[in-house]
């Protein structure tokens, strides 16, 4: 008899899995929590009449957000990386992480963890580059060039959204109030909206989104048409601690669910059972959308071995 797994156990199982997706989400959440925590401490020691929240946020943004001014950027080039993990507003973080979770899971059904991390980081870099280019080229931005900065994971997330949307364009998601929608339409609408919103007060953010989207499209186009995987440059991470953190070291994707030794606790048993069911569901979903031949040898063996046990 199947034992239902609570939402809390599913969340724990997700973040305990050695995958790049929960690690990317954890970095973003940890940075936000740390910034918020220090902000509260700063508030407690602030004299009346000051706005410590605004002052602290301005300081964090000054040092970690990517500036549009190239001269300022050369003094802190690390912001090209830090900005894509930086959120000050909770709702900004929430919506970015929800999109990263939804589309990241689809991404990992068809592509691997190294490609996910590569798309996230290079998509964020592409977003920053396009943002900086626009602000230094187009005269409409000249008056705000010196003060403008960009922050958030949106460019990285949109790179992942567009990449997987053009890798499996007919993959269908079920949206509240709308029903089944192919993800290629979600990606296209997102890009069109960002382009039309350049005239808004957050022009830099929307331009960065477009940079990430463009890179996600180019990455998949090169991968599908030329057969060249640009993320191969990340293979050198296999000898670094960073690769271990993101789960990029080579290992068997399908682990044994039952192991000899001490008896499993109820929580461990439910976690392992849920993880096994998740892998079965992912393989079946892949067959549904792309056919049996789209499965890797590991996935075929895993389904075959488990079909014999049922």
N, C-alpha and C positions, 0 to 999 in steps of 0.2 A: 504493500500500500504506500502510495506517495505521501510524504510528509510535507505539508505546506511550509514554505520558507517566508519568514516575516520580512517586511520592507527593510527593517533595521539590519537583519542578517544579510540581505542582498547588498546593502550599502557597504557593510563591512567586508563582504566578499569582493566587491568591486575594488575597494581601495587596498585590499591585501593582495590582490593579484599582481604578479610581476610584469605588468604591462606598461607601455609608455603613456597610454591615455590617462589612467588615474594619477600618474606622476606629474604630468603636465598640469592637470587640474589642481593637484595638491600644491604645486609651486605657486600658482596664482592665488590660491586661498591663503596659504601661509604668509605670502607677502602682504596681502590685505589685512590679515589678522595682526601681523607684527606692526604695521603702520597704524592701525586703529588702536592697538594696545598702547603704543608709545604716545599716541595723540591724547589718550585719556590721562596718562601720567603727566604729560605736559600741561593739560588743562588744570589738574589739581594743584600745580605749583605756579599758576599764573596769577598775577596781580589783577584786581578788579579794573575794569575799563579796557582790557585788551581782548582781542579775539584769538585765543590760542589755536582754535581749530583751523581758522583761515591761515594763520601764520605758519603753523606746522605743515599744513598741506602745501603751501607755497614753497616751503623749504624742500620737502620731499620731491615735489614736481621739478624744482630747479635742478636737483642733482640726479634724478632718475629718469625723467621724461626726455624724449629726444627733441632737441631744438631745431627750428627751421633755419636759423642763421648758421651758415657753414663755418664761420670763424669761431663761433661759440662751440659748435659740434667738435671741432678739432681739439678743443681743450678737454673734452669728455666724450670720446668716441664710444665708450662702453654703454652709453645711453641707447645706442642702436640695438642693443640686446635687452637692457633692463626695461625699456619702455614697454615691451610686449608682454611683460609679466606684472605691470604696474596698474592697479586700479585704486582710486580713492573713493569713488561712489559705490555703494553696495549693489545697487540695481545694475550698474554697468558690469560689475563682476558677475552677478547672477545670470544675466542674459547671455553673456559671453561663455560662461561655463556650461550652461544648458545647451547652447548650440554646439560647443566643443564635444560635449558628451554624446548628443544625438548623432551628429555626423561623424564623430570620431569612431563610434562603434560600427557604423556602416563602412567607414574607411577600412577598418581592420578586418572586416569580413572578406575583403578582396585584395588588400595590399598589406604590407607588413609594418612592424613597429618602427623600424628604421626610417621607412618612407613617411610615416606619420610625423615623427620628430623633425625630419628634414623639411617637410612641407610647412610645419608650424614655424620653425626658425627662419627659413628662407622666405616664407610668405610674409613674416613680420619685417624682415629686412627689406623686401621689395616694397612693402607699404611705406616704410620710412623713407626710402629713396625717392619714391614718386612724390611723396608729400614735400620733401625738401626741394626736389626739382621744380615742382609747381610754384612753391612760395618764392623761389629765387628767379624764376623766369617770367611769370605773369605779373604785370604791373598792378593788378587789383590787390595784390597781397603785400605790396612794398611797405605800406604804412604800419603793418602789424608784424612784419618779418622778424624784428628783433625780440618781440615778446612771445611769439607763437611757439607752442610745444605740442607734441602728440604723445598720448599714452593709452595703454589698453591692449588687449589681446585680439581686438576685432579684425585687424588685417590678417593675423595668423589664422584665426578661425575661419575667415572667409576664404582663405587660400585652401583650407581643407574642404570646405563646403563645395567650392567650385571644382576642385580636383576630383573628388569622388562623384560629383554630379555629372561630370563629363567622362568619367571612367565607366560608370553604369548609369547612363542617363534615364533609363526607363525604370529604375528602382523606385518603388512606390512607398510613400509614407502616408499614414492616415492622420490627418489634421483635424482638430476639434472644429466643428461647424462646417468644415469644408469637405471632409471625407478623404478618399484616396487622391493623392497628388504626386506626380512624378517629380523626383528631386531636381531634374534639369530645369523645371519651371521655377522651383524655389530659388535656385541659383541665379537664373536669369532675372527674375523679379528683384532679387536683392541687389544685383549689380545696377540695374536700371534705376532703382530708388536711390542708391548712393550717388549715381551720376546726377540725377535731378536735384539732389539735396546739397550739391556743392555750393549753391547760393545761400545756404542756411548759415547760422551762426557757428556751426561746427564744420566748416569747409575742410580743414586739415584732416579731421577724422574720416570724412567720407572719401577724400582723395587717397588716404592711406588704405582704406578698405578696397578701393579699386586697384591699387598696386598689389595687394595680397591676392585679389581675385585673378588678376592678369597672370601672376606667377603660378597660381594653382592650375590655370588653364594650360599654360606653356609646359609645365612639368608633365602633365598627363598627355598632352599632345606629343611631346618628345618620346615619352615612355611607350605610347601605343603605336605611333607611326614609325619612329626610328628604332624602337626596341632598346633604347639606351636609358638606363636608370641613373639619373643624376644623383640620387641619394647614395650611390656607391662610394662617394667621397667620404661618407660617414663610417665606412667599414673600419677605418683606423680607430674608431671609438671602442672596438672590441678589446683593446688592451688598456682601457682607461676605466677609472671608477665611474665616470659619467655614464658609460655604457651600461654598467651594472645598475645604476640608479634608474635608468630608463628601460631596463630589461632588454637591452639590445644584444646581449651575449647569446650565442647560439645554444639552444637547448631544445629538447624534444617538446613540441607544442602540447602533445597529449600525454599528460602524466597519469600514472595509475591512481585510481580513485581509492582503492582499498590497499592498505599496506599491512605487512606483518609487524608484530611487536605489540606495544601496549594498546589496549582497547581505546577506540575513539570516544570522545565525549559527544553528547548530543549535538552541541554546537559545531564541533569539527565534522561530524558525520553529515549534518545538514549542509554545511559549507561545501564539502567535497561533492556531495550529491548535486547541489545546485550548480557547481562549477562544471561538472560533467554534463548536466542537462543543458547548460548554456552552450557548451561546445557542440553538442548534438544539434541544438536548435540553429546555431550559426551555420553549420554545414548544410542542414536541410534548407535553410533560407537561401543559401548560395546556389544550391541545386535548383530551387524554384525560379530564381532570377536569371541564372546563367547556364544551367544545365549541369549534368553530372561530370562532364569532362572538365569543367572549370575547377574542380576540386584538386588539391595537391595530393601527392601520394600518401602523405601522412593522414590527411582528412579521409581519404578512401579507406585506408587500413583501419582507422579509428571507427568509422561507421560499420565496416564489415565485422570487426571484432565485437562491437557492442550489439550488433544484430543477432549474433550467435548466442549472446547471453540472455536475450529476451525470449 
